[in-house]
Amino acid sequence: MPTYTHLFSSPPPTRDFSALLSAARPFLRGELQTVDPDLPSLTSILCATGVGECYHRKGNVISHLFGVYRILKIWCAPDSVARCGLFHSSYSNSYAPLAIFDAGTSRDYVKSIIGEEAERLVYLFCVVHRHRLIFHDLLVHYTDSELVEHLSASETSVKEAKEKGVFDSSEPWRKKLQGIIPAEGIKVEHIKTGEDVIISRRVMALFLFMTVADFSDQFVDYEDKLFGNEDGRLEFLGDNSTAFWPGTGKPGLWMNQMSRIAALYSLLAREEEMYIEERKQKGREDKEDGRDEEIELVLPPVFDYCTKLVDPNDQITARDLYWDAIFIKEWEKAEKLLVESCAKNPFVGEPHLVLAQVYLNGKRYEEAEREAEIGLRLLLEWGTSWDKRMTWEGWISWGRVMLGKAKERDWPTSAWGITNLGLVK
């Protein structure tokens, strides 16, 4: 799997379509050993514990654990972070009381199978109250507009630091972030013992990074009903235990809040790299103890490399336009709905793929090719589907079929012709 190391949290060079597909192909083909030689045995160990029999909102626990792992690997996360994602519920956590392994007796065993650094991250991930920490202690300090403003200001700061060697820790965006999460990290409470746990700033950033992967892998409208998320802000203000699982399959309204978390992650990554670079310029090359500076903070490609926010109202409008288009009887009328949906929320791929089919139906091959490639790129970058009525693998294969047929300037005009589609190139 490719990795990218970059200075000052600038996005890595955008991977072309073939590179994205190459990164996804081992997952599409089930060639797990090419992703990580130990991955087949790691998944077997998890399956042997019975997690495939345990309920999860996504279906079962193993499908969610593997889904998070896949997302993290496609985002070029280091192996220790991706393995943490695969085992992220091992000792139970603030969201799921299911303990796959006993933290009191099994930590050495887990270390032996996933590595010491990955196990340490798993342990920290499980013993802090992640929901309270992220949603009540961090995000509450930022409005959407302030995050947008600070993203812009931090980009300017990074440019000044790179080009002129100018560092100013009193800038509003840095001062606020340092006040919430100082360079030495934060002290939180162990969810079971009540003891103090020190979380470094880089580990806190990883919690944000992994939370975006965690939520994006599982959320549909069922969670919106559970937590009263009618406004799309995902603030968990409601409490409806009678909501029927699995919901309607309608995409969930999670993108505003996850784009906020991604933005905060981007700010933390920029602050961390500026902090380290400024220290180096002062002649202090050695890493500081307790700051986990060996952990690489990579930027996932979602939300334009964590630099854009999704407006909650635009998110709702885009989702509803897409849903209306899906169930419209006259396919010709779907185009307008889908074009507007894509404009309102340009960060998901499925509306583009459905629009590609509209264009194929109308023999508008150039437009179909464009939309199929946009939709596929977004789905490949996410590593999971937004419309979870179909699996990520299913959306990818359908999109590739449409892209291939659009390039061939050919599309079936009969039901049997459609059912015979399948070969991808």
Phi, psi and omega in degrees: 000141182287150172231157181223129173246130185216150185272143176056035174055024173289144182298146174294162177305135181301125179288137177288172187300318182295324178292320177298316180294322178297322178293327182275336190303319178303325178286323179293328183264353183074022180271066190297327183294339178279342175281312179205121183306333181270354187299316178302318180289325178296316179292325177296319178298315178297314181298325181294340178280350179095012183293340176291344179264353185268135181295144170214152181304330178285338183149287171220168189294318185296324180294325178288315180301315180291324178299318178295318178302313182300315179302311183298320179292319178295331176278007177068031176293147174301156183303320182297323179288317179297319178293325173301318178299321180293328183249023193292346176252016190303319183255020190068161180210186186292345178262327186227120181283358181289117178258115178285322177231155179274117182296337181281336186233346191247005185298319179297322179295314180297321176302321184291337183258331181245351180102153186295316183293317179297319180295321178299318178295319177301314182300312179297319180300327185271335188262355175259157177275085188300319182298311180297318183298313184280311189276330184255332183260337184247296187299330183299340182278352186234132166275166177300316183294326179290321176298317178299315180297317182288328174298317179294315181296320181292326176298318177296319180298317179298317179297317179297321180292318182291317188271329187237354182069027182265125178231129180223099183287353179269000176302142185307318183293322180286319182298318180294314181297318179295329178289331181272315180228089182292168184301329182277000178094188182230156179257126179232170183264134173296129188291343181252319185263340183081359180288159178287138175234128179269125178249118179292162182295325180287324175293322176299320176299319178298323177300319178295312179305312183286331179293322176298316177296316182300310182290318184295335181285340193231341192280130171227190183294346176301315178294325177299320179289320179302316191249015176060046186267048182293331183272358176076011181267350177049059179257005175056045182271339181266172181206086184241085183289349183269001179300137182277125174278143005263019185082195183271350187090358179296138179306140181282162182261068184249353192285329176298309183292323179290328176292329175293315179297318178297322178295317178295322175300316180298318178297317179297317180297319179294316179297318180299314183290326176292320179300314182291318181294321178296320178297319179296321180295338178271007175089008180257092185277333186291145176291148178273136180297143174080004183255358176055042185289350176283346180283124179276131178258096180272152179261117176291153185284354185289153183052043181053058181055046172063034181241359183234147176254146174264121178295134183299323179288320176298322178300315180294313181300314181298315180297316183290323175297317178299314182295320176298319181295322181300323187256008179289144183280321181264106187299334181296334182276355182285335186304310183300317180296317183288321177299317180291322178299314179298324180289322182288323178223092184277011188254009176234150189267331189299320177301324177294322180291320177294321177296323176300320179292323175303314181292323176296319177302326181266010180061029178262077195290322181296316179293322178297318179298316180299311183291322179297319181290320177298312181298317179296317179303314181297317179294320177295322179291323180288321185077009178204163180267150173272314173272099189271016169295336178231149180293162174302316180299321179295315178298319180297314182294321178295316178297322180292322176299313181295319180297316179297317180291326177296320178292328178280351184058051183210140178206136183299150178242013178227158179300319178294326177296320178295315182293339180275355177294152177171324183290132175242155182240000000 
